[in-house]
Amino acid sequence: MSETTDLFALHGAIDRYAQRLPDGPAGVPPLFSPLGDTVGWFDRLATAIAPTEFSDGDGSGIDQDSVAGVEGPFPGVDEALAHMAERRPRGRSQQRRLLAIADLARVDPSYGPEGEHAELTALALRPLTSDGSFDTARALLSMLVDVETFAGAEQWEALQAAAGDVFTETLRVQHSPPACASWITQTEVAGKKVDALVIETTFQTDQLGRREVLNYLNPENWPDCSEYWCSMEFLGRSRSTRTYLEIVSLDCRNRSILPLRTCLDFRTRVTRSTTTLTYNLSTNQTRGDGKVVVDQGWIRISDAAPAGVTVRTHKMVKFGPPFDGVSMCRIVCLTGYGEVAEEMLFSCALDPD
């Protein structure tokens, strides 16, 4: 299982917990990743990406009554925590794990410091501590469930200060979790107006120049730069357009999760100060699976003053049923789309081969 798959298992348990409350999300304590109005997204996701042996397409293949586990493409919470105990995630993934565990322990006290599953939770936190000790992880867990002091992501810097040397060096220097810039807009598909999800990210670095990050704009490199891209198969070129079969998944190595297969057209435009890669859904989807009905956007790298680059991304996407726009906003935020774009930039630039 990947870190992303295990994180979804934790967030899925939180989502199901909220569904059981008489007041719904209103009855959930303060979380680092507030639920908003998205209750029920997890079962729709699990049904959509599970192979037929796990789901018959109407949700009946998913164990709707289980809070801690799912009979489908995702592990149960206990299994996910056990996976996490065996590895230390990189970069922003450390922050995503920390906050997901904090939210889980807040909604389900059995995973809190005094709960019956406290040992599992602390072991999953141990790789995020500077000394890797169980006692330090247990103390960190007690800190994370303090909703009065750390009500949400806006208290990230206060949490950093309180944790001090308990955190890994990576967590000590990370900024607050970036706001998730995603919203629903209307676009046209086959002559009909449909709702689509728009995602935008912006980040800047003075550690790399524009020439150094051009590998980031080559789709063939993406599978080597991010775990979300399983493969990018070059299908051909027509003038300035290159066509690829993109295969992406929440976990490329997990055969219990169906990937998305989409044919995309790419074009590159270079000016004196910017390089832009644009992409759009190919008209020929013979090799695709038809699950994505809108996929278009651009990645733009601009020279920044006095040094470095500014990277902006814009993506409009719409998936077929059972995904709805509100649920997709939630999923995009939980996967850390903006953070993934930033991590891809550095991975592609620092490891171009």
Secondary structure, 3 states (H helix, E strand, C coil): CCHHHHHHHHHHHHHHHHHHCCCHHHHCCCCCCCCCCCCCHHHHHHHHHCCCCCCCCCCCCCCCCCCCCCCCCCCCHHHHHHHHHCCCCCCHHHHHHHHHHHHHHHHCHHHCCCCCCHHHHHHHHHHHECCCCHHHHHHHHHHHCCCCCCCCHHHHHHHHHHHHHHECHHHHHCCCCCCCCEEEEEEEECCEEEEEEEEEEEEEECCCCCHHHHHHHCHHHHHHHCCCEEEEEEEEEECCEEEEEEEECCCCCCCCCCCEEEEEEEEEEECCCEEEEEEEECCCCCCCCCCEEEEEEEEEEEECCCCCEEEEEEEEEEECCCCCHHHHHHHHHHHCHHHHHHHHHHHHHHCCC
